[in-house]
């Protein structure tokens, strides 16, 4: 079967439907919003530095065939617990960030290991399982932070604790660590501050992922993701491999959340982690990734397109409908919508791939 | 040849849940020689290979009897890994390749060459990077041994079927340990030219000292390449001979020959002027594992037409295609009118009903009562068993008639149950099959497909099922197409029997033809049989 040129073009549109859609929406909304390009550039730079680490943490589970890791919320919780301790001890600056990362690592490993075991029991339904698991762990997190911190776990800093004597306040102030990583290596270009150190970290993570794919472990994960049964019969220990993938992702998500919160400067103790998974996953899907295939390019294209829309849609909504709320509503609607759309597209594409493969098999076999 | 055989199998036997599938099997295999293992479906080949390869299903069902020696030392494989490390490599019928990987990556799956570096010292071997150059070399070495033209950088998903087979074999021989190679019907999916290349490479491998067990249904291939032939029938070795001492006919005879068994007299020869009820031309059906490529057949009104053939040769696909359950093409003329394919309701409306080979999956509503199951098709498709209420505004089920109908079938077909309200899942396999038949009979079809009606049921129930089919054929004039892998059973009830091979009909014989002719047709040796239309 030869593919014609028009089929080729159709294929290109089908494969890149989501990024193209977002590109079109942004292209229409930018002039409506009236923002200057310099402003947009600066905003995008901040958002890239905030989100890239989090979104990159999704790549390895996709490699291992476990889909989009909604369980990264667990990593975000670990990062936040690290922050609570550091804020309690009043450690500031990059040392504070480093210590938060160190504290969150074992917690993230433990949570990731647990999540991996659960997901191994729910093979083929990883995404919905991880999604619900994140809800469950949110309850556990609330129990720990709201009741055990200050009572069982000693918290000496009264600014952190609720007036009743135990439990952490709704807002944890991270002022002492705010932008400490971003400004570690000061650099301004044309009046725009560049968070160079953060980008160096992100670059290192990209290098790590590129290297990781070339390792034996990366190859094993690819094999496991492509076909679990075949990988197993070749002697690869598939279940531990899958657990490792989730642990790595969870730990990276913990670090990602730490980087995210240091650029924000405050932490919504009970909410900051909740949306992390949905927004990161929406971003990577907007970048053209699918449930089974994602690249570093997808991550960056996705963050740029997704957040570009976040920036321009409230103002564009205000211009169009006279109400900024419309744009606000629009972006929540869009992030869930894009996840649903991507999942439907994925299922549909897999089915049509299968049909094409059968059709090709029929053609070749009847020819012989 | 050395005196010590590389593999010696002694008195191996196996039962699954009191059901004996292997009995006292013994043979030897020498270094560098090729052993052809031949037998019908269900003769015990797969079980024997499962034992040899240490598949967990064997240990889980109570192990096996007898002993296996590799290089003179007794071995007991509990896991495939044990067999692998003893040097036994196996190429299965289903491909175990990763479609998104290249040929090289698949050949060296989990045996990749590695660059050694510092991270490896700290975190273990899995964090060493892959040495792609060396992998390429090793893979092409294995491909060279096979002497085929295969590019290591091609993705598996883009390869033709035959080359996937080569990739699998290359994977086994790239492991330096492999000394015994088991090929399970490797030529079944190949074109003739590909099969030829494969046979040549097998000879090359044998000359290089690898012992090969070659399982095949293509008897001429077995004759042309093997040094030694073992034929299994009903779990026993019926023929163990050097290749020069037998012929295709001899092997076919050994495989199916049960000459002692008396065959029930079939019905008198049909009326010459009988009407053609079903005419199928160039039918293809896309049924995974049972692909039908090009089938043409004519079934007469009032006959019982048998279709047999080895597993995977398309016999099951024919019924599923005509019933519209699997994607199909070609032309089907039923009762003088063309039948629309790929539309199950069309086939049903035309008066064709099928009893599926998948009794529990497709055939029955397991959690419903017997009476519900029996009337289900008739109610759904022909609006039977309904009565009008509120002056014809609504129709509701006529419970009285349903009960009466079910009671009648329970009596007629001797369905063993507590009452017709009993749930179908509580019945034995034979009684479930009777419910399936009752359901089909109740739609009063002009043509009935029955697929594997006696699979997995006991002897008494078998006779009842066959009797019921015969009775409905004689008394109601129902035309029946019966698909079964049990040739003897078909010969006891059918008028004519068609044999499928490679997705086409290899030939149609009257049921009274000698059994070795059927065997030859199954093996694809059409030229040696005089086929009557």
Interface residues (C-beta under 8 A of the other chain):
Chain A: X211 X214 X215 X216 X217 X219 X220 X222 X223 X226 X227 X229 X230 X231 X233 X234 X235 X236 X357 X358 X361 X362 X364 X365 X366 X368
Chain B: X80 X81 X84 X96 X97 X98 X99 X100 X101 X105 X109 X110 X112 X114 X125 X126 X127 X128 X129 X130 X157 X160 X161 X191 X284 X286 X291 X293 X294 X327 X503
